[in-house]
Amino acid sequence: MTFTGFGSDASNFFQALAKDNSREFFQAHRQQYDDAVRQPLEDLLGEAEKIYGPGRVMRPNRDVRFSRDKSPYKTNASMWAGSVGGVYLSLNARHLEVGGGIYEPSRDQLARARTAIDSVPTAASRLTEIIDALVSSGFEMAGPSLKTAPRGYDRDHPNIELLRLKHYAALTTLPVSALPKRILGAWEAVEALIEWGDTHVGAAQSWP
């Protein structure tokens, strides 16, 4: 189906879930979740996969094995699509978070990115251009960054801010009612960041 956006029912569902995060509530309102949240995300994923590659809609269940909070369900829903880097959307009661890039890179990906920033001047300058353009248009880089230089690099390195990055992804906030073209436009804005990752980072060879 064609993605047409999210409606007020999606916000209402998450507002109610925040007040009663129980299996009984979720099962009683399963149809609302499927119609207002899950199906639009699946439709959006179909649009994203045509451009960015395979992806998935994330499960609504929380992993509570190692958490003191035993609430069984997430109060947001999300999807992603891509290969090395990709696009991302998260929906909650208040807003959408939309963007993309490489989030939580593996150790080998971090090493390759930092090597490129350190030893390939065009890689560093291009990444700076991309970040500056995204920030000026309302995006934030996913963070936080390291507070000091990564091991093996000097704190006075000319590209220290880039070397401190722990993610190569950017996000912007949109209203829940944002039209599809605004969401797709946000994804288009991060395509340069995705391309940078494809060129200078590559696929993960280990995890984490």
C-alpha positions in Angstrom: 0.0 0.0 0.0 1.1 3.6 -0.6 2.3 5.4 2.5 0.0 8.4 3.3 1.4 9.5 6.7 0.5 9.0 10.3 -2.7 10.2 11.9 -3.8 11.3 15.3 -4.7 7.7 16.2 -1.0 6.9 16.3 -0.4 9.6 18.8 -3.4 8.6 20.8 -2.3 5.0 21.0 1.1 5.9 22.4 -0.3 8.4 24.9 -2.6 5.7 26.2 0.1 3.1 26.2 2.3 5.3 28.3 -0.5 5.4 31.0 -1.2 1.6 30.8 1.9 -0.3 29.5 0.4 -3.7 30.0 -0.2 -6.8 27.8 -3.9 -6.5 28.6 -4.0 -3.0 27.2 -1.9 -3.8 24.1 -4.0 -6.8 23.2 -7.2 -4.9 23.7 -6.0 -2.1 21.4 -4.1 -4.4 19.0 -6.3 -3.3 16.0 -5.5 0.4 16.7 -1.8 -0.4 16.8 -2.0 -2.4 13.6 -4.0 0.2 11.7 -2.5 3.5 13.0 1.1 2.4 13.6 2.2 -0.9 12.2 0.6 -0.7 8.7 1.8 2.8 8.0 5.3 1.8 9.0 5.1 -1.2 6.7 3.9 1.0 3.9 6.8 3.5 4.5 9.3 0.6 4.6 8.1 -0.5 1.2 8.8 3.0 -0.1 12.3 3.1 1.6 13.3 -0.4 0.4 12.9 0.7 -3.3 15.5 3.3 -2.8 17.8 2.3 0.1 17.7 -1.5 0.3 16.2 -4.1 2.7 15.0 -3.1 6.1 12.5 -3.9 8.8 9.9 -2.6 11.2 11.1 -3.1 14.7 9.1 -5.2 17.2 7.0 -3.4 19.7 8.2 -5.5 22.6 10.9 -4.3 24.9 13.9 -6.5 26.0 13.4 -6.5 29.7 15.9 -9.2 30.7 18.5 -6.8 32.1 16.2 -3.8 32.9 14.6 -2.8 36.1 11.8 -1.4 34.1 9.6 -4.4 33.2 7.2 -2.5 31.0 6.6 -4.9 28.1 6.2 -2.4 25.2 8.1 0.4 23.7 6.4 3.8 23.7 7.7 4.4 20.2 7.8 2.5 16.9 10.5 2.5 14.4 11.8 1.3 11.1 15.0 1.3 9.1 16.2 0.4 5.6 19.7 0.2 4.0 22.9 -1.7 3.7 26.1 -0.1 5.1 24.2 3.0 6.1 20.5 3.6 5.8 17.4 5.6 6.6 15.5 5.6 9.9 12.2 6.8 11.3 10.9 6.6 14.9 7.3 7.6 15.9 6.1 8.4 19.4 3.2 10.3 20.8 4.8 13.7 20.3 6.9 13.7 17.1 8.8 11.8 14.5 12.6 11.4 14.4 13.8 11.0 10.8 17.2 10.7 9.4 19.9 8.2 8.6 23.5 7.3 8.2 25.5 4.7 10.2 24.3 4.4 13.8 26.3 2.3 16.3 29.1 1.4 13.9 31.0 -1.8 14.7 34.6 -1.5 15.9 36.1 -2.2 12.5 33.8 0.4 11.0 34.8 3.0 13.5 38.5 2.2 12.8 38.1 2.6 9.1 36.1 5.9 9.5 38.8 7.3 11.8 41.6 6.2 9.5 39.9 8.0 6.6 39.3 11.2 8.6 43.0 11.1 9.8 44.7 10.2 6.5 42.4 11.1 3.6 42.0 14.9 3.5 39.1 14.8 1.1 37.3 12.4 3.3 37.5 14.7 6.3 36.6 17.8 4.3 33.7 16.1 2.7 32.3 14.9 6.0 32.7 18.4 7.4 30.7 19.8 4.5 28.0 17.2 4.9 27.6 17.8 8.7 27.6 21.6 8.3 24.9 21.3 5.7 22.8 19.0 7.8 23.1 21.1 11.0 22.3 24.3 9.1 19.1 22.6 7.8 17.9 21.5 11.3 19.5 18.1 11.8 21.5 17.0 14.8 24.3 14.4 14.7 23.5 11.3 16.7 25.5 11.3 19.8 27.0 11.8 22.2 30.5 12.0 20.9 33.6 11.0 22.8 34.7 13.5 25.4 38.4 13.1 24.5 40.4 11.9 21.6 40.0 8.2 20.6 43.0 6.0 21.5 45.9 6.6 19.1 44.9 10.1 18.2 46.2 13.4 19.5 43.7 15.8 21.3 45.1 18.6 19.1 44.3 16.8 15.8 42.9 19.3 13.3 39.9 17.0 12.8 39.4 16.1 16.4 35.7 16.8 16.4 35.2 14.4 13.5 37.4 11.8 15.2 35.3 12.0 18.4 32.1 11.0 16.6 30.7 7.6 17.7 28.0 7.6 15.1 27.8 8.8 11.5 24.1 9.5 11.5 21.9 12.5 11.7 18.3 13.1 12.8 15.7 15.8 12.6 12.4 16.1 14.4 9.1 16.4 12.5 5.5 16.5 13.6 3.6 13.2 13.7 1.3 14.6 11.0 4.2 15.4 8.6 3.4 14.7 5.0 5.2 11.9 3.2 7.1 14.3 1.1 8.7 15.9 4.3 9.8 12.5 5.5 11.2 11.5 2.1 12.9 14.9 1.9 14.6 14.3 5.3 15.9 11.0 4.0 17.2 12.7 0.8 19.0 15.2 3.0 21.1 12.4 4.7 21.9 10.6 1.4 25.3 12.3 1.3 26.1 11.0 4.7 25.0 7.5 3.7 27.2 7.8 0.6 30.2 8.9 2.7 29.8 5.8 4.8 29.6 3.6 1.7 32.8 5.1 0.4 34.9 5.4 3.5 33.5 2.9 6.1 32.0 -0.1 4.4 30.0 -3.0 5.8 30.6 -4.2 9.4 33.0 -7.2 9.7 32.4 -7.7 13.4 29.9 -6.8 16.1 29.9 -4.8 18.1 
